[in-house]
Amino acid sequence: MDEAALRVTTPGSDSNAVAEGFDLPDFCARPMCRKEFRQTAGRGRKKDYCSETCRRLADRDYKRARAMVDQFEGLARRSRHDVLAFGRAADELGAGQEQDDQVLYERAQAALGRAEAVLQFVGDADVRLVEELRTLCERVRPLVERARAS
């Protein structure tokens, strides 16, 4: 910020006076605190937290919350697999699972397309590997086509 941006005009004062070091009210960015503190106007990086302690606590809280989200996402994934292991219909899993199924279908379709393209340009590769890839494509193709139809 340049000096012109800091110029303050008040009645009875010189219009060229520069306000140096005046404070503005702000609130701590840590949700558990939200304490009001004074922010110094002027150059430099603005403070987000009322104190260094609050900054460290906010960082710790963030890491704990992130770990908790990761933990529950893992549990949700595992639970989805458990439900699928019972052979239930995909529609019983809810709307979130339908989106996941769409993503899985698109990935499977793309992978199958890449594998079939590799088979077209394989050349002098190991015959056993080529046959294994060809068998894999033949076995997966009906599943991908059935998912596309539904």
N, C-alpha and C positions, 0 to 999 in steps of 0.2 A: 504494500500500500504506500503511496507516495504522500508527501507532505500536504499537497492540495486536498487530499481526501480527508485529512485530519483537521482541517481548518474549521473552527467553530465560530459562528457569529452570534454574539449575545448583545442585547441592548446595553449600551454604555461601554462597550469594549472595542478595541481595535479589531477591524475585520481581518487583519493579517495575522492575528495571534494564533499560535498553534497549540492545540490542547495536547499536553504531554502527560501521559500516564493516567488518564482518567479511567475509572472503572465502570463496567457494565454488569448488571446482574445476569447470572446464568445458573443452571441447575446441573447437578452431578448426573452423568450418563449411566451410572450404576442403578439398575431398577430398585434394588433394596435400600438405596440411600436417598436419592433425589434431593439432597440438601442444597440449599442455595449457597452460591459462592460468588465472589467478585472476579470478573474476567477483565484483564487489563487490555484496553484498546490500543491498537498500534500494530507494529510489525511483529512478526514471529508467529509461531504455531499456537493456535488456541488450545486451551486445556479442555479436556472432556470430563475430567473427574475433579472432585473437590480436593483430593489429596492423593499422594503416592500410594498410601494404604488402600484407598478406595480403588485405584487403578489396578493394583495387584489382586484385590478381592474380586473385582469384576473379571479379570483374566482367569482366575481360579474358577469362578462360577461358570464362565463360558465353557471352560474345558470339561467341567463336571456335566453340564447340560449336554454338550456334544457327545460325551461318552455314553450318557443315558440314552440319547436318541439312537446312537449306533447299536447299543445293546438291544433296545426294543425293536429296531428294524431287523436285527438278526433273529430275534425270537419270532417276529411276524413271518419272516421267510421260512424259518423252520416249521412253523405251524401250518403254513400253506402246503409245504411238502407233505406233512403228516396227513392233512386232509385229503390231498391227492392220492396218497398211498391207500386210502380206504376205497378208492375207485368211485368217488362221488362225482356228479356232474359238475362241470366248471361253473355253471350258472349259480350253484349254491355258495360260491365263494364271494360273490358280491361284485360291485361295479369296479372296484380297484383291481381285482383279479382279471376282469375282462380287458382292461387296458394293458396289464402285464402280459396277458395271452396274446394280444395284438402285437406287442413289441417282440415277444418270443417268436411268433409266427413270421414276422418280417425278417428277423435275424436268421431263422431257419431257412427261409426262402432264399435269402441272399447267400448264405453258406452253401446251400445246394447248388445254386447257380455258379458259384466260384468253383466248386468241386467238379461240376460237369464241364466247365471251361478248361480246367486243368487236364481232364481226361482227353479233350480234343487235341491238346498241344503237348502231350506227354513225351513223345519221341522215344528215345532209347533208355527209358527208365527200367527199374527192376520190375519184372513181369508180376511178381507176387504182390508188390505194392499197388500196381495199377489195378490188378484184379480185386484187391481188398477195397480200394477206393470205388471201383465200379459197383461192387456188391453193396457198399454202404449207400451209395446214391440210389440204387434200385430199391433198397429197403426203406429209405427215408422219404423218397418222392411221394408214395401214396399217403403218408401221414401229412405232409405239407399240402398236398392237393385236397385232402379231406378237410383240413383246417380252413383252406381258402373257400371251400363250398359252404361251410357252416357260418 
